[in-house]
Amino acid sequence: MTSSRHHSRNPDLLPDAVSAPAPVRSKRALFLLLLTVFFPGSAQWVSGKRALGGFVMRITLACWALLLLVLGVALFKRDWLLGFFAQAWVQLGASVLLVVLAAGWLLMFLNTLAIIRPKYLAPGARIGLTATLLVLALAITGSLGYGAFVLNKGRETISNVFSAGPAFKPVDGRYNIAVFGADSAGNREGVRTDSMSLLSVDAKTGKSLLISIPRNFQNAQFSKDSPMREVYPTGYNCGNECLFNAIYRDATDNHADLYPGVANPGAQATMEAIEGTTGLKVQSYVMIDMAGFAGFINAMGGVTVDSGGWVPYNGKAWPNSSVNTHWFAPGEHHFTGKQALWFARSRDFTTDYHRIARQQCLQQAMISQFSPKTILTRFTSLMDAGEQLVETDIPQQQLGSFLNLADKARATPFKRLTLGAPDFGSAADKFSTYPDFDAIHTRIQDMIAAQSGAAASKAPAKKSAEATKKSDSAESSASSGSDSGSKRNSEPGKISVVPSDAPTAQADGSELTERYLVTLEQIGRTDLLEKIAANNNECSVP
């Protein structure tokens, strides 16, 4: 009778920690430890602490159910899930939840240690099980705590970089985002847009078209609803002062009053110029600060590209020489941030169009190599670099759909187009000075149609015979070239001319080396260096 009453008051389902044989006590302790690891609260429940154990087990069941729900949504509605977790209040709530779970789990481990009663274990088992419990407790609760830190870091970055407001929908099935490379170096007044491009992505397939606009592009057209049309009704055409990269500063310094309530009039005006010039509706912009670009590449762990030619950059002067030119050799390179910046900005011995092609290549490399694994393993570094790197008006609500789209875009190489040489004639044709907008719009629509599998667009009826002649000439020069004794790359956007008399070896027949190229510059043979560097716009992603 007494034994029955004792059993009802202390419903311990396990052997007694004191009277059981030593091997049984060790197995009992290990079992309790495993229960706490995989199902917190169950160790308390089976050892007789039903109220505490039942409460914690209900919380554990709820957490497991929530985790399974998240995994299920990730399989079928990944973009929605990413968009949901991109919201600041969700990240804050999740951070608090993880901290609470970490603290609660740690308390369960300590309570389990008390239930095990280590002093009654054999000396070897006592040390081993106690150490194992403490290590597991620190590993699990530490991981939860770090998860809370990561979520909070992401929340701060997203709030600082991205704007509020609802997500926007694709236009004609595509997202069109302007991308600016901004140089705000200390030796320059204000911000200057060194590179401008439009990334147009098919919302379903992720197939992308990257349209680059040369800095010296003139007579840019503003969109029909742009306030800048009041100032420049026939286009941005005040001569050499009205290059495309001057629109940002012009709008910021002289016409900000045309954009009341707009946070960045310069970016808005440049977006409207891209829209009017390309004929595509521009929905948002991303401005990449060159000063933070190197840090972002470093945070990614570097970026890999395959250079088709010799690319010069300025570094320290060579010993006993005033020449400070260094060279990246043809072939595959894994660049640090500083090296990637040199590679993208070099135009010595070449032209702006060579630089544009390398920038296009580098942008594609970054997207293709910016994988979920990179995000997970380098999250905090990327978040720190991102705040220094990016300014954008993309809303937080858009992140889910864009991250999902980025996965699709990584699987498909960009189609590239430059609004100038080599895609529209050569540098000598001055297409960027006197652009044919009908030809531009037709080429863009044809490339989009080719990506989507639709029929190619028809050239606008008002397209002049001269415009047709120029466009045909550009296509012809891209496909032939052997008549002029030159080598050309047949891929659109990567056409390059390598003079037939370009040196392919040193005078003694040995391979070209960086030191040999430096020697050519020292003796003034820049003509040969221009020929050697003529194909350094050829670049691909390994």
Buried (B, 14 or more C-beta within 10 A) or exposed (E): EEEEEEEEEEEEEBBEBEEBEEEBBBBBBBBBBEBBBEBBBBBBBBBBBEEBBEBBBEBBEEBEEEEEEEEEEEEEBBBBBBBBBBBBEBBBEBBEBBBEBBEBBBBBBEBBBEBBBBEBBEEEBBEBBBEBBEEBBEEBBEEBBEBBBBBBBBBBBBBEBBBEEEBBEBBEEBBBBBBBBBBBEEEEEEBBBBBBBBBBBBBEBBBBBBBBBBBBBBBBBBBEEBBBBEBBEEBBEBEEEBBBBBBBBBBBEEBBEBBEEBEBBBBBBBBBBBBBBBBBBBBBBBBBBBBBBBBBBBBBBBBBBBBBBBBBBEEEEBEEEEBEBBBBBBEEBEBBBBBBBBBBBBBBBBBBBBBBBBBBBBBBBBBBBBBEEBBEEBBBBBBBBBBBBBBBBBBBBBBBBBBBBBEBBBEBBBBBBBBBBBBBBBBEBBBBBEBBBBBBBBBBBBBBEBBBEEEEBEBBEEBEEEBBEBBEBBBEBBEEBEEEEBBBBEEBBBBBBBBEEBBEEBEEEEEBEBEBBBBBBBEEBEEBBBBBBBBBBBBBBE
